[in-house]
Amino acid sequence: MKKINLIMACLMAFVFIASKTQAQTSTPNYFIGKWDVLLKGLPQGDTHMKLSLTDSAGTMKGVMLDTTDAHKDIPMTKIEQAPDTITLYFTAQGYDVSLTLKKKDDDHATGSLMGMFDATADRMKK
């Protein structure tokens, strides 16, 4: 009986240590930060947009940065995320729009706007 108790105690200690180790080694969210996104082939021509994505209490938030004098950032209405992909929803010129980006490497992503227009994203350095 003492051997069973000892084995159970060791097993529980191992599970506790393993779960603590895993929690400490989790990586930060890849998409957090500022991004320069190039949208290609739009009717008005190729366009750059700047995005800022943050993590607020475990919830992803984002805005499309207004680089004009008006400084009216456009908030993301919804964000869906998978391990290496993010879909951002926002309203632009009265239309609901989605932008999907997929991780390419440490500082680059590719994707599409509304599944119709190609997009490339570069992480903006501080």
C-alpha positions in Angstrom: 0.0 0.0 0.0 2.9 2.4 0.8 4.4 1.7 -2.6 1.1 2.6 -4.4 0.9 5.9 -2.4 4.5 6.7 -3.2 4.0 6.0 -6.9 0.8 8.1 -6.9 2.6 11.0 -5.2 5.5 10.8 -7.7 3.0 10.7 -10.6 1.1 13.7 -9.3 4.3 15.7 -8.8 5.4 14.9 -12.3 2.1 16.1 -13.8 2.3 19.3 -11.7 5.9 20.0 -12.8 5.1 19.3 -16.5 2.1 21.6 -16.5 4.1 24.4 -14.9 6.9 24.0 -17.4 4.4 24.1 -20.4 2.8 27.2 -19.1 6.1 29.0 -18.8 7.3 28.1 -22.3 4.2 29.2 -24.2 5.1 31.6 -27.0 3.6 35.1 -27.4 1.0 35.6 -30.1 2.7 35.9 -33.4 0.4 38.6 -34.7 0.7 41.0 -31.8 2.3 44.3 -32.9 2.1 46.8 -35.8 1.9 45.6 -39.4 2.2 47.3 -42.8 -0.2 45.5 -45.1 0.0 46.0 -48.9 -3.3 45.2 -50.7 -2.8 44.4 -54.3 -5.1 44.8 -57.3 -7.8 47.0 -55.7 -9.9 49.1 -58.1 -8.1 52.2 -56.8 -4.8 50.5 -57.2 -2.4 48.9 -54.7 -2.9 50.3 -51.2 -1.0 50.2 -47.9 -2.8 50.0 -44.6 -1.3 50.0 -41.1 -2.6 47.6 -38.4 -2.0 47.6 -34.7 -2.9 44.3 -32.9 -2.8 44.0 -29.1 -3.6 41.5 -26.5 -5.8 42.9 -23.7 -6.4 40.5 -20.8 -6.2 37.5 -23.2 -8.5 39.0 -25.8 -7.1 40.1 -29.2 -7.9 43.7 -30.1 -6.9 45.6 -33.2 -7.3 48.8 -35.2 -6.5 50.0 -38.6 -4.4 53.1 -38.1 -5.4 56.3 -39.8 -2.3 57.9 -41.2 -4.1 61.0 -42.3 -4.4 64.2 -40.3 -7.9 63.1 -39.1 -6.3 60.3 -36.8 -9.5 58.3 -36.7 -8.4 54.7 -36.2 -10.9 52.1 -37.4 -11.4 49.3 -34.8 -11.6 45.7 -35.7 -15.2 44.4 -35.2 -14.1 40.8 -34.9 -10.9 38.8 -34.8 -10.7 35.0 -35.5 -7.4 33.3 -34.9 -5.9 29.8 -35.6 -2.3 28.9 -34.8 -0.7 30.5 -37.8 -3.7 32.4 -39.3 -5.7 35.4 -38.3 -8.9 36.9 -39.9 -9.6 40.5 -39.1 -13.1 42.0 -39.6 -13.7 45.8 -39.9 -15.9 48.3 -41.7 -14.4 50.4 -44.5 -16.3 52.9 -46.6 -19.6 51.5 -45.4 -18.7 47.9 -46.2 -18.0 45.0 -43.9 -14.5 43.7 -44.9 -12.4 40.7 -43.8 -8.6 40.4 -44.1 -7.0 37.0 -43.6 -3.3 36.7 -43.0 -1.1 33.6 -42.7 2.3 33.5 -41.1 5.1 33.3 -43.7 8.2 33.8 -41.5 9.1 35.7 -38.3 8.2 39.2 -39.8 6.1 38.5 -42.8 2.6 37.2 -43.6 0.5 36.7 -46.7 -3.2 36.5 -47.3 -6.1 38.1 -49.0 -8.8 40.8 -48.6 -12.3 39.3 -48.9 -10.7 36.3 -50.6 -10.3 38.4 -53.8 -7.3 40.7 -53.4 -3.8 39.5 -52.5 -2.2 40.9 -49.4 1.3 40.9 -48.0 2.1 42.1 -44.5 5.4 43.2 -43.0 5.9 43.6 -39.2 6.8 47.2 -38.5 10.0 47.6 -36.4 10.0 50.0 -33.5 
